[in-house]
Amino acid sequence: MTELKLPVLPDRTPVKLSIHIVPELAEALQDYAKLYASTYGREEPVSVLVPAMLEAFLSSDRSFVRARGRGGR
């Protein structure tokens, strides 16, 4: 069997998640999307920005990262 440098890719099937948010948060997310567009020169819908925001938040939470590394899922 041939060994490739690239291993088998993990499952990348998106998981749909529905949430309810307060109107103030919805407005703030729309404002963020507008600021993102003016900063980077390309519009992205909130539905695309939120997963990236959540990923950035989780990866920057040191306590969460440590606990998860210890098997604290």
Jmol script that loads the backbone (N, CA, C; Angstrom):
load data "model"
ATOM      1  N   MET A   1       0.846  -1.187   0.000  1.00  0.00           N
ATOM      2  CA  MET A   1       0.000   0.000   0.000  1.00  0.00           C
ATOM      3  C   MET A   1       0.887   1.245   0.000  1.00  0.00           C
ATOM      4  N   THR A   2       0.544   2.212  -0.794  1.00  0.00           N
ATOM      5  CA  THR A   2       1.286   3.462  -0.883  1.00  0.00           C
ATOM      6  C   THR A   2       1.012   4.332   0.330  1.00  0.00           C
ATOM      7  N   GLU A   3       2.065   4.935   0.867  1.00  0.00           N
ATOM      8  CA  GLU A   3       1.888   5.868   1.985  1.00  0.00           C
ATOM      9  C   GLU A   3       1.984   7.290   1.454  1.00  0.00           C
ATOM     10  N   LEU A   4       0.964   8.045   1.692  1.00  0.00           N
ATOM     11  CA  LEU A   4       0.942   9.443   1.282  1.00  0.00           C
ATOM     12  C   LEU A   4       1.270  10.331   2.462  1.00  0.00           C
ATOM     13  N   LYS A   5       1.832  11.459   2.197  1.00  0.00           N
ATOM     14  CA  LYS A   5       2.129  12.420   3.251  1.00  0.00           C
ATOM     15  C   LYS A   5       0.840  12.966   3.866  1.00  0.00           C
ATOM     16  N   LEU A   6      -0.188  13.111   3.052  1.00  0.00           N
ATOM     17  CA  LEU A   6      -1.482  13.617   3.520  1.00  0.00           C
ATOM     18  C   LEU A   6      -2.318  12.448   4.035  1.00  0.00           C
ATOM     19  N   PRO A   7      -2.718  12.489   5.308  1.00  0.00           N
ATOM     20  CA  PRO A   7      -3.550  11.400   5.829  1.00  0.00           C
ATOM     21  C   PRO A   7      -4.991  11.534   5.328  1.00  0.00           C
ATOM     22  N   VAL A   8      -5.797  10.546   5.644  1.00  0.00           N
ATOM     23  CA  VAL A   8      -7.215  10.590   5.299  1.00  0.00           C
ATOM     24  C   VAL A   8      -7.829  11.821   5.961  1.00  0.00           C
ATOM     25  N   LEU A   9      -8.578  12.579   5.201  1.00  0.00           N
ATOM     26  CA  LEU A   9      -9.196  13.793   5.731  1.00  0.00           C
ATOM     27  C   LEU A   9     -10.305  13.436   6.722  1.00  0.00           C
ATOM     28  N   PRO A  10     -10.460  14.227   7.775  1.00  0.00           N
ATOM     29  CA  PRO A  10     -11.548  13.972   8.733  1.00  0.00           C
ATOM     30  C   PRO A  10     -12.899  14.317   8.111  1.00  0.00           C
ATOM     31  N   ASP A  11     -13.947  13.871   8.745  1.00  0.00           N
ATOM     32  CA  ASP A  11     -15.300  14.182   8.282  1.00  0.00           C
ATOM     33  C   ASP A  11     -15.501  15.690   8.309  1.00  0.00           C
ATOM     34  N   ARG A  12     -15.865  16.248   7.190  1.00  0.00           N
ATOM     35  CA  ARG A  12     -16.082  17.697   7.092  1.00  0.00           C
ATOM     36  C   ARG A  12     -17.519  18.014   6.724  1.00  0.00           C
ATOM     37  N   THR A  13     -18.423  17.095   7.026  1.00  0.00           N
ATOM     38  CA  THR A  13     -19.831  17.308   6.733  1.00  0.00           C
ATOM     39  C   THR A  13     -20.368  18.382   7.681  1.00  0.00           C
ATOM     40  N   PRO A  14     -20.899  19.470   7.154  1.00  0.00           N
ATOM     41  CA  PRO A  14     -21.415  20.522   8.031  1.00  0.00           C
ATOM     42  C   PRO A  14     -22.580  20.017   8.881  1.00  0.00           C
ATOM     43  N   VAL A  15     -22.666  20.550  10.080  1.00  0.00           N
ATOM     44  CA  VAL A  15     -23.762  20.240  10.990  1.00  0.00           C
ATOM     45  C   VAL A  15     -24.599  21.496  11.123  1.00  0.00           C
ATOM     46  N   LYS A  16     -25.881  21.400  10.834  1.00  0.00           N
ATOM     47  CA  LYS A  16     -26.761  22.561  10.929  1.00  0.00           C
ATOM     48  C   LYS A  16     -27.168  22.756  12.385  1.00  0.00           C
ATOM     49  N   LEU A  17     -27.083  23.993  12.840  1.00  0.00           N
ATOM     50  CA  LEU A  17     -27.430  24.348  14.208  1.00  0.00           C
ATOM     51  C   LEU A  17     -28.335  25.567  14.169  1.00  0.00           C
ATOM     52  N   SER A  18     -29.491  25.466  14.778  1.00  0.00           N
ATOM     53  CA  SER A  18     -30.415  26.602  14.846  1.00  0.00           C
ATOM     54  C   SER A  18     -30.375  27.166  16.254  1.00  0.00           C
ATOM     55  N   ILE A  19     -30.323  28.486  16.348  1.00  0.00           N
ATOM     56  CA  ILE A  19     -30.309  29.141  17.651  1.00  0.00           C
ATOM     57  C   ILE A  19     -31.287  30.309  17.644  1.00  0.00           C
ATOM     58  N   HIS A  20     -31.676  30.722  18.813  1.00  0.00           N
ATOM     59  CA  HIS A  20     -32.508  31.912  18.980  1.00  0.00           C
ATOM     60  C   HIS A  20     -31.646  32.964  19.665  1.00  0.00           C
ATOM     61  N   ILE A  21     -31.638  34.159  19.119  1.00  0.00           N
ATOM     62  CA  ILE A  21     -30.863  35.251  19.712  1.00  0.00           C
ATOM     63  C   ILE A  21     -31.770  36.457  19.915  1.00  0.00           C
ATOM     64  N   VAL A  22     -31.361  37.316  20.832  1.00  0.00           N
ATOM     65  CA  VAL A  22     -32.139  38.519  21.106  1.00  0.00           C
ATOM     66  C   VAL A  22     -31.929  39.517  19.970  1.00  0.00           C
ATOM     67  N   PRO A  23     -32.893  40.398  19.752  1.00  0.00           N
ATOM     68  CA  PRO A  23     -32.772  41.367  18.646  1.00  0.00           C
ATOM     69  C   PRO A  23     -31.505  42.216  18.713  1.00  0.00           C
ATOM     70  N   GLU A  24     -31.056  42.560  19.898  1.00  0.00           N
ATOM     71  CA  GLU A  24     -29.852  43.381  20.032  1.00  0.00           C
ATOM     72  C   GLU A  24     -28.624  42.650  19.496  1.00  0.00           C
ATOM     73  N   LEU A  25     -28.551  41.342  19.746  1.00  0.00           N
ATOM     74  CA  LEU A  25     -27.428  40.565  19.239  1.00  0.00           C
ATOM     75  C   LEU A  25     -27.520  40.427  17.718  1.00  0.00           C
ATOM     76  N   ALA A  26     -28.714  40.235  17.201  1.00  0.00           N
ATOM     77  CA  ALA A  26     -28.901  40.152  15.746  1.00  0.00           C
ATOM     78  C   ALA A  26     -28.442  41.448  15.084  1.00  0.00           C
ATOM     79  N   GLU A  27     -28.773  42.567  15.697  1.00  0.00           N
ATOM     80  CA  GLU A  27     -28.358  43.865  15.161  1.00  0.00           C
ATOM     81  C   GLU A  27     -26.842  44.019  15.232  1.00  0.00           C
ATOM     82  N   ALA A  28     -26.250  43.601  16.342  1.00  0.00           N
ATOM     83  CA  ALA A  28     -24.796  43.692  16.494  1.00  0.00           C
ATOM     84  C   ALA A  28     -24.086  42.820  15.457  1.00  0.00           C
ATOM     85  N   LEU A  29     -24.630  41.646  15.179  1.00  0.00           N
ATOM     86  CA  LEU A  29     -24.027  40.776  14.174  1.00  0.00           C
ATOM     87  C   LEU A  29     -24.119  41.386  12.782  1.00  0.00           C
ATOM     88  N   GLN A  30     -25.243  42.027  12.476  1.00  0.00           N
ATOM     89  CA  GLN A  30     -25.377  42.718  11.186  1.00  0.00           C
ATOM     90  C   GLN A  30     -24.365  43.862  11.090  1.00  0.00           C
ATOM     91  N   ASP A  31     -24.208  44.610  12.194  1.00  0.00           N
ATOM     92  CA  ASP A  31     -23.226  45.698  12.217  1.00  0.00           C
ATOM     93  C   ASP A  31     -21.817  45.155  12.026  1.00  0.00           C
ATOM     94  N   TYR A  32     -21.524  44.003  12.644  1.00  0.00           N
ATOM     95  CA  TYR A  32     -20.207  43.385  12.488  1.00  0.00           C
ATOM     96  C   TYR A  32     -19.976  42.999  11.026  1.00  0.00           C
ATOM     97  N   ALA A  33     -20.996  42.437  10.392  1.00  0.00           N
ATOM     98  CA  ALA A  33     -20.876  42.044   8.985  1.00  0.00           C
ATOM     99  C   ALA A  33     -20.600  43.266   8.102  1.00  0.00           C
ATOM    100  N   LYS A  34     -21.227  44.381   8.418  1.00  0.00           N
ATOM    101  CA  LYS A  34     -20.980  45.616   7.654  1.00  0.00           C
ATOM    102  C   LYS A  34     -19.544  46.096   7.859  1.00  0.00           C
ATOM    103  N   LEU A  35     -19.072  46.065   9.112  1.00  0.00           N
ATOM    104  CA  LEU A  35     -17.700  46.477   9.410  1.00  0.00           C
ATOM    105  C   LEU A  35     -16.707  45.530   8.740  1.00  0.00           C
ATOM    106  N   TYR A  36     -16.998  44.245   8.745  1.00  0.00           N
ATOM    107  CA  TYR A  36     -16.160  43.257   8.064  1.00  0.00           C
ATOM    108  C   TYR A  36     -16.046  43.600   6.582  1.00  0.00           C
ATOM    109  N   ALA A  37     -17.173  43.899   5.960  1.00  0.00           N
ATOM    110  CA  ALA A  37     -17.186  44.235   4.532  1.00  0.00           C
ATOM    111  C   ALA A  37     -16.376  45.491   4.242  1.00  0.00           C
ATOM    112  N   SER A  38     -16.511  46.508   5.089  1.00  0.00           N
ATOM    113  CA  SER A  38     -15.766  47.739   4.844  1.00  0.00           C
ATOM    114  C   SER A  38     -14.275  47.564   5.139  1.00  0.00           C
ATOM    115  N   THR A  39     -13.940  46.644   6.046  1.00  0.00           N
ATOM    116  CA  THR A  39     -12.542  46.399   6.390  1.00  0.00           C
ATOM    117  C   THR A  39     -11.839  45.561   5.329  1.00  0.00           C
ATOM    118  N   TYR A  40     -12.500  44.506   4.862  1.00  0.00           N
ATOM    119  CA  TYR A  40     -11.864  43.557   3.948  1.00  0.00           C
ATOM    120  C   TYR A  40     -12.317  43.680   2.496  1.00  0.00           C
ATOM    121  N   GLY A  41     -13.307  44.533   2.236  1.00  0.00           N
ATOM    122  CA  GLY A  41     -13.737  44.755   0.865  1.00  0.00           C
ATOM    123  C   GLY A  41     -14.538  43.610   0.266  1.00  0.00           C
ATOM    124  N   ARG A  42     -15.075  42.750   1.116  1.00  0.00           N
ATOM    125  CA  ARG A  42     -15.945  41.675   0.617  1.00  0.00           C
ATOM    126  C   ARG A  42     -17.012  41.379   1.640  1.00  0.00           C
ATOM    127  N   GLU A  43     -18.210  41.248   1.142  1.00  0.00           N
ATOM    128  CA  GLU A  43     -19.345  40.986   2.017  1.00  0.00           C
ATOM    129  C   GLU A  43     -19.456  39.500   2.316  1.00  0.00           C
ATOM    130  N   GLU A  44     -19.738  39.182   3.558  1.00  0.00           N
ATOM    131  CA  GLU A  44     -19.996  37.810   3.985  1.00  0.00           C
ATOM    132  C   GLU A  44     -21.265  37.843   4.825  1.00  0.00           C
ATOM    133  N   PRO A  45     -22.164  36.905   4.623  1.00  0.00           N
ATOM    134  CA  PRO A  45     -23.370  36.885   5.449  1.00  0.00           C
ATOM    135  C   PRO A  45     -23.043  36.497   6.891  1.00  0.00           C
ATOM    136  N   VAL A  46     -23.892  36.936   7.789  1.00  0.00           N
ATOM    137  CA  VAL A  46     -23.711  36.615   9.207  1.00  0.00           C
ATOM    138  C   VAL A  46     -23.608  35.107   9.400  1.00  0.00           C
ATOM    139  N   SER A  47     -24.368  34.349   8.627  1.00  0.00           N
ATOM    140  CA  SER A  47     -24.354  32.890   8.775  1.00  0.00           C
ATOM    141  C   SER A  47     -22.986  32.285   8.459  1.00  0.00           C
ATOM    142  N   VAL A  48     -22.161  32.987   7.702  1.00  0.00           N
ATOM    143  CA  VAL A  48     -20.805  32.535   7.412  1.00  0.00           C
ATOM    144  C   VAL A  48     -19.831  33.054   8.469  1.00  0.00           C
ATOM    145  N   LEU A  49     -20.073  34.260   8.960  1.00  0.00           N
ATOM    146  CA  LEU A  49     -19.174  34.856   9.945  1.00  0.00           C
ATOM    147  C   LEU A  49     -19.291  34.210  11.323  1.00  0.00           C
ATOM    148  N   VAL A  50     -20.499  33.848  11.732  1.00  0.00           N
ATOM    149  CA  VAL A  50     -20.705  33.326  13.089  1.00  0.00           C
ATOM    150  C   VAL A  50     -19.882  32.072  13.365  1.00  0.00           C
ATOM    151  N   PRO A  51     -19.848  31.060  12.486  1.00  0.00           N
ATOM    152  CA  PRO A  51     -19.006  29.902  12.791  1.00  0.00           C
ATOM    153  C   PRO A  51     -17.528  30.269  12.972  1.00  0.00           C
ATOM    154  N   ALA A  52     -17.027  31.192  12.151  1.00  0.00           N
ATOM    155  CA  ALA A  52     -15.636  31.622  12.291  1.00  0.00           C
ATOM    156  C   ALA A  52     -15.427  32.363  13.608  1.00  0.00           C
ATOM    157  N   MET A  53     -16.413  33.161  14.006  1.00  0.00           N
ATOM    158  CA  MET A  53     -16.329  33.883  15.276  1.00  0.00           C
ATOM    159  C   MET A  53     -16.329  32.903  16.455  1.00  0.00           C
ATOM    160  N   LEU A  54     -17.187  31.897  16.380  1.00  0.00           N
ATOM    161  CA  LEU A  54     -17.244  30.902  17.457  1.00  0.00           C
ATOM    162  C   LEU A  54     -15.944  30.108  17.543  1.00  0.00           C
ATOM    163  N   GLU A  55     -15.406  29.743  16.398  1.00  0.00           N
ATOM    164  CA  GLU A  55     -14.141  29.006  16.382  1.00  0.00           C
ATOM    165  C   GLU A  55     -13.015  29.842  16.984  1.00  0.00           C
ATOM    166  N   ALA A  56     -12.959  31.124  16.618  1.00  0.00           N
ATOM    167  CA  ALA A  56     -11.935  32.016  17.167  1.00  0.00           C
ATOM    168  C   ALA A  56     -12.100  32.173  18.675  1.00  0.00           C
ATOM    169  N   PHE A  57     -13.342  32.303  19.122  1.00  0.00           N
ATOM    170  CA  PHE A  57     -13.606  32.444  20.549  1.00  0.00           C
ATOM    171  C   PHE A  57     -13.158  31.195  21.305  1.00  0.00           C
ATOM    172  N   LEU A  58     -13.566  30.028  20.822  1.00  0.00           N
ATOM    173  CA  LEU A  58     -13.220  28.784  21.519  1.00  0.00           C
ATOM    174  C   LEU A  58     -11.720  28.530  21.528  1.00  0.00           C
ATOM    175  N   SER A  59     -11.047  28.803  20.432  1.00  0.00           N
ATOM    176  CA  SER A  59      -9.607  28.550  20.380  1.00  0.00           C
ATOM    177  C   SER A  59      -8.819  29.542  21.221  1.00  0.00           C
ATOM    178  N   SER A  60      -9.418  30.680  21.554  1.00  0.00           N
ATOM    179  CA  SER A  60      -8.720  31.676  22.383  1.00  0.00           C
ATOM    180  C   SER A  60      -9.037  31.521  23.868  1.00  0.00           C
ATOM    181  N   ASP A  61      -9.941  30.624  24.220  1.00  0.00           N
ATOM    182  CA  ASP A  61     -10.296  30.395  25.624  1.00  0.00           C
ATOM    183  C   ASP A  61      -9.328  29.359  26.199  1.00  0.00           C
ATOM    184  N   ARG A  62      -8.302  29.835  26.889  1.00  0.00           N
ATOM    185  CA  ARG A  62      -7.238  28.953  27.373  1.00  0.00           C
ATOM    186  C   ARG A  62      -7.746  27.855  28.293  1.00  0.00           C
ATOM    187  N   SER A  63      -8.674  28.189  29.161  1.00  0.00           N
ATOM    188  CA  SER A  63      -9.208  27.177  30.076  1.00  0.00           C
ATOM    189  C   SER A  63      -9.922  26.073  29.304  1.00  0.00           C
ATOM    190  N   PHE A  64     -10.680  26.454  28.313  1.00  0.00           N
ATOM    191  CA  PHE A  64     -11.392  25.473  27.495  1.00  0.00           C
ATOM    192  C   PHE A  64     -10.407  24.590  26.745  1.00  0.00           C
ATOM    193  N   VAL A  65      -9.400  25.210  26.142  1.00  0.00           N
ATOM    194  CA  VAL A  65      -8.406  24.456  25.368  1.00  0.00           C
ATOM    195  C   VAL A  65      -7.682  23.463  26.271  1.00  0.00           C
ATOM    196  N   ARG A  66      -7.297  23.909  27.476  1.00  0.00           N
ATOM    197  CA  ARG A  66      -6.619  23.004  28.425  1.00  0.00           C
ATOM    198  C   ARG A  66      -7.526  21.857  28.832  1.00  0.00           C
ATOM    199  N   ALA A  67      -8.766  22.175  29.196  1.00  0.00           N
ATOM    200  CA  ALA A  67      -9.708  21.137  29.636  1.00  0.00           C
ATOM    201  C   ALA A  67      -9.983  20.152  28.505  1.00  0.00           C
ATOM    202  N   ARG A  68     -10.113  20.648  27.316  1.00  0.00           N
ATOM    203  CA  ARG A  68     -10.380  19.776  26.181  1.00  0.00           C
ATOM    204  C   ARG A  68      -9.184  18.887  25.879  1.00  0.00           C
ATOM    205  N   GLY A  69      -7.990  19.432  26.082  1.00  0.00           N
ATOM    206  CA  GLY A  69      -6.764  18.659  25.873  1.00  0.00           C
ATOM    207  C   GLY A  69      -6.618  17.535  26.875  1.00  0.00           C
ATOM    208  N   ARG A  70      -7.233  17.692  28.037  1.00  0.00           N
ATOM    209  CA  ARG A  70      -7.197  16.658  29.076  1.00  0.00           C
ATOM    210  C   ARG A  70      -8.341  15.668  28.913  1.00  0.00           C
ATOM    211  N   GLY A  71      -9.052  15.776  27.812  1.00  0.00           N
ATOM    212  CA  GLY A  71     -10.173  14.859  27.583  1.00  0.00           C
ATOM    213  C   GLY A  71     -11.449  15.351  28.226  1.00  0.00           C
ATOM    214  N   GLY A  72     -11.542  16.641  28.515  1.00  0.00           N
ATOM    215  CA  GLY A  72     -12.722  17.195  29.159  1.00  0.00           C
ATOM    216  C   GLY A  72     -13.809  17.591  28.196  1.00  0.00           C
ATOM    217  N   ARG A  73     -14.040  16.801  27.194  1.00  0.00           N
ATOM    218  CA  ARG A  73     -15.067  17.118  26.188  1.00  0.00           C
ATOM    219  C   ARG A  73     -16.431  17.009  26.760  1.00  0.00           C
TER     220      ARG A  73
END
end "model"
wireframe off; spacefill off
backbone 0.3
color backbone group
